[in-house]
Each structure stands twice: as structure tokens, then as C-alpha cells.
Amino acid sequence: IDINGWRPQNATKRYYGDVTVRQALARSLNIPSIKVMQQFGLDKSVEAAKKLGITSLDENTS
């Protein structure tokens, strides 16, 4: 993934391909979350995260 020159990675620096939500959460993978945000947009993604009880979001992050 390349977002205006920024290339996000998983902490392991490995790409795992398509994974389930369960696998992504269990492995704390970053790429699946970024793909979801790209597909649905930031506002909808933040709204969904809040509904799931995630409270550590910074809405002012660019």
C-alpha cells in the first residue's frame, strides 16, 4: 500500500495477504485496518470503531 508516499507496514515488516478479521486482530496487523479505511472512508471507519468500543482514536490525525 502506498498513500502519497507513505508505505504503512505491519510491525513484523511482513505482509500476510488476505486474512480474516479474527486473524488481523489476533496478530495486531495494521494493513487490514488501512484497507478497510480506504474502502469505507475515514469517517465511517472511525464511527464503526467507536461502536465497537474503541476509545483511543485521535480524530485530528492527518
C-alpha positions in Angstrom: 0.0 0.0 0.0 1.3 3.5 -0.9 -0.6 6.5 0.4 1.0 9.7 -1.0 4.5 8.3 -0.5 3.7 6.8 2.9 4.0 3.0 3.0 2.4 1.6 6.1 3.6 -1.8 7.4 2.8 -4.4 9.9 5.0 -4.4 13.0 6.8 -7.5 11.7 7.5 -5.8 8.4 5.8 -8.8 6.7 2.7 -8.8 4.5 0.3 -11.7 5.3 -2.1 -11.4 2.3 -5.8 -11.7 2.8 -6.7 -12.5 6.4 -9.9 -12.7 8.5 -10.8 -10.0 10.9 -10.1 -12.5 13.7 -6.6 -13.1 12.4 -5.9 -9.4 11.9 -6.9 -8.6 15.5 -5.1 -11.6 16.9 -1.9 -10.6 15.1 -2.4 -6.8 15.6 -2.0 -6.3 11.9 -2.1 -2.7 10.5 -2.6 -3.4 6.8 -6.1 -4.9 7.1 -7.3 -1.8 9.0 -5.8 0.5 6.5 -7.6 -1.4 3.6 -10.9 -1.1 5.4 -10.4 2.6 5.9 -9.5 3.0 2.2 -12.6 1.2 1.2 -15.2 2.7 3.5 -13.6 6.1 4.3 -12.2 7.5 7.5 -15.5 8.9 8.9 -17.3 5.6 8.6 -14.3 3.6 9.9 -14.0 5.9 13.0 -17.7 5.6 13.6 -17.6 1.8 13.4 -14.6 1.6 15.7 -16.4 3.8 18.3 -19.4 1.5 18.1 -17.1 -1.4 18.9 -15.9 0.4 22.0 -12.5 1.6 20.7 -11.9 4.8 22.6 -8.2 5.6 21.7 -8.9 7.3 18.4 -7.5 10.7 17.6 -9.9 12.3 15.1 -7.4 15.1 14.4 -4.7 12.9 13.0 -3.8 13.7 9.4 
